[in-house]
């Protein structure tokens, strides 16, 4: 059974990067929708009820933290990955406090997004929970926005 995913980011380039990473995965990860801001995402997620939402932290109209809080109330079974170009601990804390299941830095998204998704799938299948997964992989800083694949 495919894992359904909604991708949320105000930057079209990052939505493309995330979609490309998901399409490259050997298992069935299906993008069932995309949104450019939190309000659009909330309506979409409530309509399509995906397994996982991958959302940017900083967006117009409704940020990723508030989107996560609302989704936790409406769809507590939906897993949420917050991603951000900001890597400071304060942003990780915001992600954790909001109820997000994982935080992924956009600076290492190519090496860290799929492992974070796999961890959420494993935890869902085992019925477990755990601490907010951190980043994995190479911590190379990216000096561009958006970071190119591998950057």
Number of C-alpha atoms within 10 A of each C-alpha: 6 10 15 17 26 24 23 28 27 17 15 14 14 20 21 14 17 23 18 13 17 19 14 12 10 7 12 13 20 16 19 16 16 22 21 19 22 26 17 14 24 18 12 17 24 12 9 13 17 21 22 23 27 25 33 29 27 19 18 13 11 17 17 31 24 16 21 30 16 15 22 17 10 13 15 13 14 19 23 27 26 28 26 21 20 15 16 10 9 10 19 22 12 16 27 18 13 18 22 27 25 24 29 30 24 28 28 23 28 22 21 20 25 18 17 22 24 12 15 24 16 13 13 15 9 9 8 9 11 8 8 19 18 13 21 16 12 14 13 10 12 15 10 10 12 16 19 17 14 12 18
